[in-house]
Amino acid sequence: MATRFHCRSCGEWHDEVPLDLGFDEPLYVAELNADDRARFVTSWSDFRTLLRDGATHHFIRGVIEIPIHEVERPFRYGVWASLSQASYKAATKAYKDDAEAGPFFGWLSNRLALYPDTLTLKANVHVRATMRARIELEPTDHPLAIEQRDGITMERVQQIVDRALHPPS
């Protein structure tokens, strides 16, 4: 696999095609200003709790792995999913114990570029020992779910990376 690639967005050569892209926070947390984030969000490792307007929302950071045709390693999106309170408790316990747990039902909590809206896609969250949770999308006809099932080409990876490196203004 070539390590350098020519970016179609900026015309420059980049050192390598990143096979991991991620979000620092769930969308609902990322949209908050710094004061509200400090006031309403509790953070612990790969977990967030948002307590606002009388509602409590729990999130876990995980990975959507997408096989790449003819490449051993998958492309990975680091994303967040919401969990119910009971699932959140079980997931945090498993994480603390370095144990496997789940699947837990959740809703994808980020919007991924180049796809129809991904916010609130149904997912199963699998807590893994010593690794980030694996997020498996419900098998639907959504393009992201199809790509997770069927895999993508390196050309598609480059298209995704181009957009991530150079989002529209």
N, C-alpha and C positions, 0 to 999 in steps of 0.2 A: 504494500500500500504506500503510495506517495505521501511524503510528509509535508511537502509544500503544496499550496494551491493558489490558483489565480482567482481572485475575488471578482465576480462579475459586477458587484455593486460599486466598488471604488477603483477597480482596475489594477490594484496593487497585488503583489505576491505576499502571502502570509506564510509563516514558518510551518504551520501544520493545521490540519483540519481538526478542530476540537470535537471530541466525541462525547462531551458532557456539557450541557447547558443547564442552568438552574435559576431558581428564584430564591431570594433571601427570605421572603415572607409570603404568607398567603395574601391574595389580593386585598382582602378585607382589612388586613393589618397594614399592608403597604400603602393603602390609600389614606391612612391616618397621618396627621401632622405629628411632629415629634412630641409635642406636649400631650396630645391625646394618646399616642402610643405608650408613653410613660405612665399615663394615668389609667388606661383601660386594658393593657396587655400584660400578661404574665408569661415570661419566657423561661423555658428550661430545655436545654439541649435541642433536640429535634421536635419540640412540642411548644405550642402556643395556646393560650386561653385568652379570649377576648370577652370581656364583661362590659356590656354597654347597653344602655336603654332597657335595663331589666332582663336582657337576654344574655346567655352564656354560650359561646361558640368555642369548640375545641378543635385543634388542628395538629396534624403530624406531618413531618417532612418525610418524603419518600422518593422513590425513583421509578419512573416509567422506563422500562428497557425495551428498545426496539431493535430486533435483529437487523444486521446489515448483510445483504447478500454477498457471499464470497469473502466475508471478513469475520474473523473469529469473535471479535469483541462487539458488543451491541452499542448503539447510540443511546445515550441516557439523558432524560429530562429529569432534573431535580425539581420536584413540585411539592405542593402541599395538598392534603385532603382533610376534609372535616370529618369528625367522628362524633358519635353520640357520647354522652357522659360515661355510660357503662363501658363502651369500647375504649374510650380514652383512658379510663382507669386501668383496664386490663392491658392495654398497649404500653402504658408507662411502667406498669409492674414488670411486664416481660422485658422491656428495654433495660430496666435497672438490674434484672436478673440475668441479662445476656441470654435470654431464652427466645424461642420462636413462639409466635401466637397468631391467632387469626385463622381465617380471614375475618376482618371487620369491615362492615359496609361503611362507605364514605362517599363524599362528593368531591370531585376535583375542585380545587380552590385557587386556580390560576388560569389566566388566558394565554394560550400559546399562539404565537404568530403563525401565519400561513395555514391556519385551520379555521373552519367554521367555529363558532363560539365553543370553547372547551370548559368554561366555567359551569360547574354543577353536572359534569358528566358523572354517571354512576361508576363506582369503582369498589374493588375489594383491596383492602390493605393487609399485607402480610408482614408482620414484624419478624425480623431475622436477627439471629444472634450475631453480634459484632459487625453488622452491616446496616445501612439505612433500609428502612422498610421498602418492600416491593409493592408498587401500586399497579394493579391489574384492572384495566378498564373493562366494563361490561361489554360483552361481544355484541356490538351494534354495527350499523352501517356508517357510523361517524368515521371520517378519514383517519383520525388518530387511532381509534380502536382497530381499524383494518390494518394500519401500518404496524401496530403492536403485534397483531396476529400473524401477518404475512411477511413482514420485514420491508426494508427499503434498500435502494441502491446508494452507492457512494455519491452519485450525482444528486440525489434527493438530500443526502446529508449536507452536501455543499450548499444547496439551495437554502436549507434551514439555517446553516451557519452564516451564510451571506446576510440573511435577514437579521439574525441576532447581532451581528457585528455592525450592521448599518441599518438600523430601523428607520422607517420613513419619518420625516420631520413633521 
